Amino acid sequence: MVDDDLFIVKLVTNILQNDGHTVVGRVESSGAVEAAVAEKPDCALIDLIMPKLDGFELCRQLRQHPELAGMHIIVVSSKPYESDRTRAFQLGADGYITKPFKAEDFLAAIKRVMEDYIKVKFWGVRGTLPVPGDNALRYGGNTSCVTVELGRDQFFIFDAGSGIKTLSDSLLAQERTPLTAKIFISHPHWDHINALPFFAPLYIPGGEFAIHGAHQGDIMTREMISAQMDGVYFPITIKDFSSRIHFVDLGEETTVFENATVTSKLLSHPGNCLGYRVDYKGRSVCYVTDNELYLKDDPYYNPHYEEQLADFVRGSDMLITDTTYTDEEYLKKVNWGHSCISRVAELAHEAEVKMLYLFHHDPDQSDEDIDLKLDQTRAKLQDLGSTTKCVAPAEGDMVKV
């Protein structure tokens, strides 16, 4: 711990020692680099405003030493400015904690950076329409919304179905605003965009959002989002957003965000619909909804497309994908743009996916119907001799990858 405030050094030392850690505290930043090289700690906690050697320069110098390559650096500063946070990450910091802090929040933030996992949380797992009532108590009734959180405070939101309202409530309760995040819209069907106007962080000054999506010919992402908020349909327009908003039109491409990449792929669904793959430090999460995998004896079956899709999701740690129908239901819903469980199981097995997550459930299906789909998918995977595991996530479930 390097901070010219002795009180902070003692406070942090006490918090970490009570949690079982060994701490070396310094109130002088000069000499800190040499001390780190000698001690080779797992993590360096550094302030920004320090005489002689400020935190930015200290971070830069620490990152110049190859023997400290495995050491995490976390800035602990009273400066809440987004520009300082961004600069710290550019110089090699792995985390940024703002003073003042609560002991339990501080420990959680330290562990989050040290473990450096991908955090995936489900905020809505249904498709087409939200489902209230007794039949949707266990899996939840909200439509598509999933978050992926990475190191360096990277926050990705996939789709803006009604689940994004629950996400919004959670962020406000945690006081995680203003927020910087990237929103990835699979396609502009109602169940994937119609709750975006209820995402409160968009209206809070100081936030910044990049909204990515597939354009539909000459209709761009900005037009699709703003159209549903036209005064005729909704009393608030995108002009009322107080955060900085950027719109990005995507096709099939790969975008690099610091040490993570997001790859997009066009899917088999009416209109332009994108699936997304996030790769981060040797781990991967695929979000592929909505998508229709035709039966192999169907005249619309396209082996070339399925080979491409299998390559897209190949070896992923998590495949979150459209399993709207049972096999029996699908026979009456061909060309509706959604898949049945046996075809999804075959895809996951062929692509050697580690974990398959059933997603985008039909609004007429009850919790018991989803249980049945899960049982049938697991049985199909067993018949295939697959190593792929399968779960049906519920609203609120969180997974670490």
FENSULGI-V148163 format. One line per field, one symbol per residue. ss: DSSP state (h for helix, s for strand, l for the rest). A space follows every 10 residues. Layout:
BEGIN
ss=???
END
This chain:
BEGIN
ss=lslllhhhhh hhhhhhhhll lllllsllll lhhhhhhhhl llssssllll llllhhhhhh hhhllhhhll lsssssslll lhhhhhhhhh llllssssll llhhhhhhhh hhhhhlllss sssslsllll lllhhhllll llslsssssl llllssssll llhhhhhhhh hhhlllllls sssslllllh hhhllhhhlh hhhllllsss sssslsllsl hhhhhhhlll lllllllhhh lllsssssss lllsssslls ssssssllll lllsssssss llssssssll llllllllll llhhhhhhhh hhhllllsss ssllslhhhh llllllllls hhhhhhhhhh llllsssssl slllllhhhh hhhhhhhhhh hhhlllllss sllllllsss l
END
